[in-house]
Amino acid sequence: MSAVPWISLTTDYGLTDGFVAACHGVVARIAPAARVIDVTHLVPPADVRRGAAVLAQAVPYLPVGVHVAVVDPGVGTSRRGIALATPGGLLVGPDNGLLLDAADALGGVTAAVELTEPRWLATRVSSTFHGRDVFAPVAARLALGAPLAEAGPPVDPAGLVRLPTPTVTRDADGFTAEVLTVDHFGNVQLAAPAALLEPLPATLRVGPPGPVPARAAVHGRTFGDAPAGDLVAYVDSAGLVAVAVNSGRAADLLAVSPGDLLRVSG
């Protein structure tokens, strides 16, 4: 950990209520010197897959520190609160698959604990606001250098909840991949590595598998490689295949959402 403690926050809390401010306040009370980076608080409600992707794609570019993520439809149930150690920092949040892609991006889980130590938590823990009462106080203490082992008993990393592996299949003239995320611009990120797009020709067809006719697309490097209003398939900043519309929204044009399948072919 660096001399200046860093904490990042990624949630689905939105910006119209006081939830984010409460988490900031808890951190400030316990670790007033800590600097907090708000990754986003606009993850679609309860969309754990989207939160996991945003977190995993952001953490390699953040300072080494404690990364808190809360997209937690199971709050107050038997799901565990956990903290993970990795070579590139610490992660704190629910054991629902949200943290593990980010842990992989930071070098893999080297230790894990369940957050059960009462002295690390709020005096009264709400059954619906663990971000404020569990995850924020734990993150603040870890940022101050408290040992991970004091937060609770060890957990076998092999037993942590992991999200299902997204669908990706290759065929003779292209591939089919699950829509991983749709960003603010309507760009459609696929769970497909760059290597699947690289051998395909300059002109492509993109669309859902099945009888619906696919749309023409340019195999490009950036949005401007396609005429305005046209589709372009490219490798995005996370190294994954994505589909965009130059000056438009690919998700709307293709009528797809996260979890849907798209086929890209030559």
N, C-alpha and C positions, 0 to 999 in steps of 0.2 A: 504494500500500500504506500502511496505517496505521502509526503509530509502534509500536504493539503488534502483533507478528506473530501472525496467526491461521492455523491449519491445521484443516481438517475431514477426517474419515475416514469413508468409506462402504465397507463390505466385506460379503462373505458368509462371513467367517471364523468366525462363531459366538462363543460366550462360554465354551466349556468347555475350550479349549486356550490356549496362550500366544501365539498369533499376534498378537492385538491388542496385548498388552503389549510384544511385541518391536518393533512399529512405533512405539509410544509411546516406548520406550526409545531407539531410533535418533534420533527427533526431539529428545528431551531431551538427548542427548549433543552433537548438532550445534547446536541452537538452544534452549538451556535457558530462554530467556525467552518462547518461543512458547507460546501457549495453544491447546489442542487441543479441538475439539468432535467428539464421536462422534455422527455422524448416525444410523447404525445399523450393526451387524455381523451382522444377522439377515436379510439378503437371502437368499432361498432359494438353495442352492448352484448356481452356474453360471447363474443366471437373470439374464442381462445386461439383458433388457428391464425387469425389475422394478427392478434397480439403477439403470438409466438414469432411470426414472420417479421413483424416490425422490430421487435426486440433483437432477434438474431441478426438482422441486417444492420442494426445501429451500433450494437455494443463493440464491434471491432474498431470503431472510430471514436469511442468515448475514452476519457481518461480511466486509468485503472482505478477501480473503486467498488462501490456496492450498488448493484442494479436491482431496483425494486420493480416488480411487475404485478399488477392486480387486474386480471380479467377472470372473474371468480364466481361463476353462476352457482357453484357448490358451497359458497360461504356459509358457515354455521352448521354444515353437515359433518360427516365423519372424514371428509377429505383432510389431509394433513397440511399444516403450514410448514414450509421447509426453508432451509438456507443451504446453498451449495458453494463449495470452494472449487475454483478452477485456476489454471496457471495465469489467467488474465483478469482475475477479479472474483468477486462474490456476487451471488444472485439470491434474492429473497422473494418469496411469493408462495402461491398455493401449489400443491402437488397434483396438478391436473394436466400436465403436459406443456404448460406455458413457458417453462424455463429451460427445457432441455436442448432445444435447438440453439439457444443463446449460449448455453454451457458448451456445446460442441464447438461453436464459433470461437470460444475463448480457450479452447484446448482440451475440453473434456472435464467431467466431474472427478475431482480427486478426493473429496470428502463431502458428506451430506449429514445434516442433522434435522430432527423434527423440533419445531419451535414450541417447547412445553415449559420452559423455565419461567415461573411466575414473575420473578424479579426483573425480567427483560420486557415484560408486557405491561399494558395499561392496568391500573388497579381494578377497573371494571372493563371487561372485554365484551363489546357488543357482539351479538350473534350475527349482525349483518354488515359490520364495518371493520373488518380485520385489517384493511389498509391503514387505518388510523391507529388501531389498538394493538396490532400484532406486528405487521410488517414494517411500518415506519419506525417504531421504537427499536426493533431488532436491528434494522439497517443503521440507525444512528449509533448504536452501541458498537456495531462492527466497524463503522467508519472511524470511531475513536480508537480502534485497535483491540477491543475486547476479543478474547479467543472464541472462535466458532464453536468449540466443544462445550462452552459454558451455556450456549443457547438451548441445549436440549440433547437428548440421546442420539447416538449415531444411527444413520439409516443406510442400508445397503443400496448403493447407487443402482444396482441391477433391478431393484424393486420399485424404482420411481416410475410414475405414470408417464408414458410417452404417447404422443399423438400418433394415429395411424399413418403409415407411410403413404404419401400421395401417389396416385396412379400415374405411371409413365410407361408407355409401351411403344416399341419401335416396329416399323414395318418396312416393306421394300422401298417405298418412295416418300417416307416421312415418319411422323410419330403422332401419338395421341397423348395428351398430358392434362392433368387436373389443373384447373384454375386455382392458384395458390392465394393470390390477393388481387384486389382492384384498388388502385391508389386514388388520390384526390382528383387526378386528372382524367380518370376513367381508363388508364392504361391497365392492361390485363397481364399480370405476371403468371407464368406457367411454372409448374414444378418440373421443369425440364432443363438440364444443363446445356451450356453453350454448344457442347460437342454434337448435340443432336441437330442443331440448326446449321452449323458450319458447312456440311457437305451439300446442302440443298441449293437449288438453282436460284437465279436472280428473281424469277417470277414464281410466286407460291399461291396455294389455295389454303384458306383458313376458314374453319367452320366447325360446328358440332358434328360428331360422327353420326352417320345415319343418312336418311333420305333428303334432309334439307340441303339445298345447293350451297357449296362453299363459296366464299368471296375471294376475289383476287387480292393479292398482297405483294408488296415489294419486300425482298430480302435486303434489308439495309443495316446501316450502323446507327442511324439517328432519325428523328421524326421527319426532318426536311428531305430525306431521301425519297419520300413518297409525295406525290402532288397533294395539295390541300384537299382534305376530305377523304383521302384514300388510306388504306391500311398499310402498315409496315410491321414486319416481324424483325426483331433485333435482339441483341444480347444487352440486358439492362445493367445498371450499376451494381447489382448484386451478383452478376455472372449467370443469371438465369434468362431463359427465353421469355420475351414479352411481346405483346401485340398492342400497337397504338394506332390512332388515327391522327394524321397531321391536321392540327387545328380542330380536333373533334374528340369524341369519347368512344373508344373501342368497345368498352363494356356495353354501352347502349346499342351500338351498331350491330354487335354480335349477339346481344341479348343473353349475356352470360353473367354468372355470379360465382363467387368462391365455392369450390366443390363441383362445379360443372366440368365437363370435358371439352377440349378443343383439339381438333386434328389439324396439323400443319403438314402439307405435302407439296412436292414439286410437280 
